[in-house]
């Protein structure tokens, strides 16, 4: 159930990032990496999120 919730949150974040209008590509890449970090299918590490339990976000 935790993996399903994390996947859904990652997808929601990706949808939001695709919908917003921004010219700040650096921030957009940073934010997209957070979605990758959260996605249980990708299991990626993120320096900013080190020590954060992915199941409590």
Buried (B, 14 or more C-beta within 10 A) or exposed (E): EEEEBBBEBBEEBBEEBEEEEEEEEEEBEEBBBBBBBBBBEEEEEBEEBEEEEBEEE
